[in-house]
Amino acid sequence: MAAPVVVLTDPIAREGIAVLEAAGCAVTLAADRSPAGLRAACAGADGVIVRSWLPEDAFDDAARLLVAVRHGAGVDMIPLPPATRHGVLASRVPGANAQAVAEFAIGQMLCAARSLHVLDHALRSEGWDKARARTGAATELGGRTLGLVGVGDIGMHLARIAHHGFGMNVLGFRRDAAKLPAHVGFAALPELFAVSDYIVIACPLTDETRGLVGAPLIARMKPNAWLVNVARGPIIDEAALVAALRDRRIGGAALDVYATQPLAPDHPLLSLPNVVLTPHGAGISRESGVALAVRSAEEVVRVLRGERPAALVNAEALPKHNERRSALGLGAIA
């Protein structure tokens, strides 16, 4: 019997590949990450680990494909309705990079509080004395209010660091307020945006959260407040944010994700001095890379062995999935 083929849309840590190879899988890297290339890669795979957006038709010719695992927490890179329709189980690895993202968000808040990006540029371009003269505007995180839009794995880590490490007051907005820890107070979005000094977007992108942070909420922000997005770009109305930054109605923004990625060279955000931009790297670290790769690989192996994935997203796909397994001569998953 041929070894099952697991396709990687992008490279993953060697530790994850080792898990797949130890389970008898043949691991291949997609040579072409265009929509047509990814569709072709899926057509010859038994499993796929996803780090690039799969096209809506990725599974149309993938008769052998059993599982698509997102190398991360959000599953927006996997077209879920087609996956379910074709019986492809979709899974993810929640929490594997939560520490990395939380630390990144803290770093962005510190950068904003101490104007590190401004001081670096001033020292290089204006000299020591002029740069040092700017340091008097620095503030501290202690005693400030952090507002979290989304208090899942990432939000929980961030709240712990901010409150217990820096002495910040932490407010959070999530659907199930009863699950907030004692050091996080619940706040509805209008209140959260009005009273927070730093607002971190850490919720998943869904139909409900797309465009959630628009002009009305941004207008409630304090003049010196910063908006930090480590979730997904489309959660924020980018045009409304650009307008607020241009008019200096808020302190600034630290953005790691954007409505369209990669960020276009002529995007207006690139010309604004009160924004810190990074290329969707909040969750990437050496440690998180290994954790994501290993756990993604373990999810693939579970399904190939006939087990239910630990973080199954589309349980409604199981009946069709088991039909596919039967056609391939494999046992059903309960």
JOKASUL-V21508 format. One record per residue. PSI is psi in radians with two decimals (* if undefined). OMEGA is omega in whole degrees, 0 to 359 (none if undefined). D_FIRST is the distance of its C-alpha to the first C-alpha in whole Angstrom. Layout:
psi=[PSI & PSI]
omega=[OMEGA & OMEGA]
d_first=[D_FIRST & D_FIRST]
//
This chain:
psi=[2.33 & 2.58 & 2.43 & 2.47 & 2.20 & 2.12 & 2.37 & 2.17 & -0.51 & 2.85 & 2.59 & 2.97 & 2.55 & -0.57 & -0.61 & -0.71 & -0.66 & -0.66 & -0.77 & -0.77 & -0.61 & -0.44 & 0.09 & 0.28 & 2.58 & 2.14 & 2.24 & 2.62 & 2.26 & 2.21 & -0.36 & 2.05 & 0.32 & 2.83 & -0.75 & -0.68 & -0.71 & -0.62 & -0.75 & -0.68 & -0.76 & -0.53 & -0.46 & 0.28 & 2.70 & -0.43 & 2.70 & 2.36 & 2.16 & 2.11 & -0.01 & 2.69 & 2.13 & 2.46 & 2.82 & -0.50 & 0.32 & -0.51 & 0.07 & -0.65 & 0.27 & 1.23 & -0.43 & -0.22 & 2.21 & -0.53 & 2.45 & 2.07 & 2.19 & 2.16 & 1.15 & -2.96 & -0.71 & 2.46 & 0.32 & -0.26 & -0.20 & 2.15 & 1.75 & -0.79 & -0.80 & -0.66 & -0.82 & -0.75 & -0.62 & -0.08 & 0.40 & 2.10 & 2.34 & 2.35 & 3.09 & 3.11 & 1.34 & 2.47 & -0.18 & -0.53 & 0.30 & -0.71 & -0.73 & -0.78 & -0.72 & -0.78 & -0.67 & -0.79 & -0.71 & -0.72 & -0.69 & -0.66 & -0.71 & -0.71 & -0.75 & -0.77 & -0.68 & 0.05 & 0.76 & -0.69 & -0.62 & -0.77 & -0.70 & -0.83 & -0.72 & -0.73 & -0.70 & -0.66 & -0.44 & -0.27 & 2.98 & -0.92 & -0.80 & -0.63 & -0.76 & -0.53 & -0.37 & -0.21 & -0.34 & -0.25 & -0.03 & 2.58 & 2.96 & 2.70 & -0.52 & 2.26 & -0.19 & 2.91 & 2.20 & 2.21 & 2.18 & 2.11 & 1.67 & 2.06 & 1.16 & -2.47 & -0.84 & -0.82 & -0.67 & -0.80 & -0.78 & -0.72 & -0.71 & -0.83 & -0.79 & -0.77 & -0.95 & -0.50 & -0.66 & -0.13 & 0.52 & 2.66 & 2.29 & 2.22 & 2.58 & 2.61 & 2.12 & 2.80 & -0.72 & 1.53 & -0.42 & -0.33 & 0.04 & 2.43 & 2.90 & -0.51 & 0.14 & 2.06 & 2.52 & 2.48 & 2.32 & 2.73 & -0.78 & -0.72 & -0.77 & -0.78 & -0.50 & -0.55 & -0.20 & 2.52 & -0.53 & 2.31 & 2.11 & 2.18 & 2.03 & 0.48 & 2.79 & 2.77 & 2.05 & 3.10 & -0.57 & -0.54 & -0.19 & 2.14 & 0.27 & -0.76 & 1.58 & -2.93 & -0.71 & -0.74 & -0.74 & -0.62 & -0.35 & -0.19 & 2.61 & 2.67 & -0.47 & 0.12 & 2.65 & 2.47 & 2.17 & 2.20 & 1.95 & 0.34 & -1.66 & 2.49 & -0.79 & -0.11 & -0.50 & 2.40 & 1.76 & -0.67 & -0.71 & -0.68 & -0.76 & -0.74 & -0.74 & -0.66 & -0.73 & -0.69 & 0.03 & 0.60 & -0.28 & 2.89 & -0.74 & -3.06 & 2.54 & 1.96 & 2.27 & -0.21 & 2.75 & 2.84 & -0.68 & 2.26 & 2.50 & 2.83 & 2.27 & 2.50 & -0.45 & 0.32 & 2.40 & -0.44 & -0.56 & -0.31 & 0.02 & 2.31 & -0.31 & 0.63 & 2.43 & 2.15 & 2.35 & 2.71 & 1.11 & 0.94 & 0.18 & -0.66 & 0.08 & 2.10 & 2.93 & -0.75 & -0.79 & -0.57 & -0.74 & -0.80 & -0.77 & -0.76 & -0.81 & -0.80 & -0.60 & -0.79 & -0.71 & -0.64 & -0.76 & -0.81 & -0.68 & -0.86 & -0.74 & -0.48 & -0.03 & 0.41 & 2.69 & 2.35 & 2.62 & -0.51 & 0.87 & 2.28 & -0.67 & 1.24 & -0.45 & -0.19 & -0.16 & -0.77 & -0.84 & -0.63 & -0.76 & -0.52 & -0.73 & -0.73 & -0.73 & -0.73 & -0.46 & 0.04 & 0.47 & 2.70 & 2.75 & 2.74 & 2.31 & *]
omega=[182 & 178 & 176 & 183 & 176 & 181 & 172 & 177 & 180 & 179 & 173 & 181 & 183 & 181 & 178 & 177 & 179 & 177 & 180 & 182 & 178 & 178 & 177 & 181 & 170 & 186 & 179 & 177 & 178 & 182 & 185 & 182 & 170 & 177 & 179 & 180 & 179 & 176 & 179 & 180 & 180 & 183 & 181 & 188 & 170 & 178 & 179 & 174 & 196 & 171 & 175 & 181 & 176 & 178 & 182 & 182 & 185 & 186 & 186 & 182 & 185 & 187 & 182 & 189 & 182 & 188 & 172 & 183 & 176 & 177 & 185 & 185 & 182 & 184 & 181 & 177 & 179 & 177 & 190 & 179 & 176 & 178 & 180 & 181 & 182 & 180 & 176 & 178 & 178 & 181 & 183 & 179 & 183 & 174 & 185 & 180 & 184 & 179 & 180 & 181 & 180 & 178 & 178 & 179 & 176 & 178 & 178 & 178 & 177 & 178 & 180 & 183 & 183 & 180 & 185 & 180 & 179 & 181 & 179 & 180 & 182 & 180 & 181 & 189 & 186 & 179 & 187 & 187 & 181 & 178 & 181 & 180 & 180 & 187 & 181 & 180 & 184 & 175 & 179 & 178 & 181 & 179 & 178 & 181 & 176 & 175 & 181 & 173 & 188 & 180 & 174 & 181 & 182 & 180 & 179 & 178 & 183 & 179 & 180 & 181 & 184 & 184 & 185 & 182 & 186 & 181 & 179 & 169 & 185 & 173 & 180 & 174 & 174 & 185 & 181 & 183 & 182 & 181 & 177 & 176 & 185 & 183 & 177 & 177 & 179 & 174 & 171 & 187 & 180 & 179 & 182 & 181 & 183 & 188 & 186 & 174 & 176 & 179 & 181 & 177 & 183 & 181 & 177 & 174 & 177 & 176 & 181 & 184 & 179 & 182 & 183 & 182 & 181 & 184 & 181 & 179 & 179 & 180 & 180 & 184 & 175 & 180 & 181 & 183 & 179 & 176 & 182 & 180 & 176 & 183 & 178 & 184 & 185 & 176 & 180 & 170 & 188 & 180 & 178 & 179 & 179 & 180 & 180 & 179 & 179 & 183 & 180 & 179 & 174 & 183 & 181 & 179 & 173 & 188 & 176 & 183 & 190 & 181 & 176 & 180 & 358 & 181 & 182 & 182 & 181 & 182 & 182 & 179 & 184 & 182 & 184 & 182 & 185 & 177 & 176 & 186 & 176 & 190 & 177 & 182 & 186 & 184 & 185 & 172 & 178 & 183 & 181 & 178 & 178 & 181 & 180 & 182 & 182 & 183 & 175 & 179 & 179 & 177 & 178 & 182 & 178 & 183 & 179 & 177 & 180 & 179 & 177 & 179 & 185 & 183 & 181 & 182 & 186 & 180 & 180 & 178 & 187 & 179 & 178 & 178 & 181 & 172 & 179 & 179 & 180 & 179 & 179 & 180 & 182 & 178 & 182 & 173 & 181 & none]
d_first=[0 & 4 & 6 & 9 & 12 & 15 & 18 & 22 & 25 & 27 & 27 & 26 & 27 & 25 & 25 & 23 & 21 & 21 & 20 & 17 & 16 & 16 & 14 & 11 & 12 & 12 & 16 & 18 & 22 & 23 & 25 & 28 & 29 & 31 & 30 & 28 & 26 & 25 & 24 & 22 & 20 & 20 & 19 & 15 & 15 & 13 & 16 & 20 & 22 & 26 & 29 & 30 & 31 & 28 & 30 & 31 & 28 & 25 & 23 & 24 & 21 & 19 & 17 & 14 & 16 & 17 & 19 & 22 & 24 & 27 & 28 & 31 & 33 & 34 & 32 & 34 & 31 & 29 & 30 & 30 & 31 & 28 & 26 & 27 & 27 & 24 & 23 & 22 & 23 & 25 & 26 & 28 & 29 & 33 & 36 & 33 & 36 & 39 & 41 & 40 & 42 & 45 & 46 & 46 & 48 & 50 & 50 & 51 & 54 & 55 & 55 & 57 & 60 & 61 & 60 & 58 & 57 & 61 & 62 & 60 & 61 & 64 & 64 & 63 & 65 & 68 & 69 & 69 & 72 & 71 & 68 & 69 & 71 & 68 & 67 & 70 & 68 & 65 & 64 & 62 & 59 & 61 & 63 & 61 & 59 & 56 & 54 & 51 & 49 & 46 & 46 & 42 & 40 & 42 & 45 & 45 & 45 & 47 & 50 & 50 & 50 & 53 & 55 & 55 & 54 & 57 & 59 & 58 & 59 & 56 & 55 & 52 & 51 & 48 & 48 & 48 & 51 & 51 & 48 & 50 & 51 & 54 & 55 & 54 & 56 & 55 & 57 & 56 & 56 & 59 & 60 & 58 & 58 & 62 & 62 & 59 & 60 & 56 & 54 & 50 & 47 & 44 & 43 & 40 & 40 & 41 & 43 & 45 & 45 & 45 & 49 & 50 & 52 & 54 & 58 & 60 & 58 & 58 & 62 & 62 & 61 & 64 & 65 & 64 & 60 & 57 & 54 & 50 & 47 & 44 & 42 & 42 & 44 & 45 & 46 & 49 & 51 & 51 & 55 & 57 & 56 & 57 & 60 & 61 & 60 & 62 & 65 & 64 & 64 & 62 & 61 & 58 & 54 & 51 & 48 & 45 & 43 & 45 & 45 & 43 & 41 & 41 & 45 & 47 & 50 & 52 & 52 & 55 & 54 & 54 & 57 & 58 & 60 & 59 & 55 & 53 & 49 & 46 & 43 & 40 & 40 & 41 & 38 & 37 & 38 & 36 & 36 & 34 & 32 & 30 & 30 & 29 & 26 & 25 & 26 & 24 & 21 & 21 & 22 & 18 & 17 & 18 & 17 & 14 & 14 & 16 & 20 & 22 & 23 & 27 & 28 & 27 & 30 & 29 & 28 & 30 & 26 & 24 & 25 & 24 & 21 & 20 & 20 & 18 & 15 & 16 & 15 & 12 & 12 & 12 & 16 & 19 & 20 & 24]
//
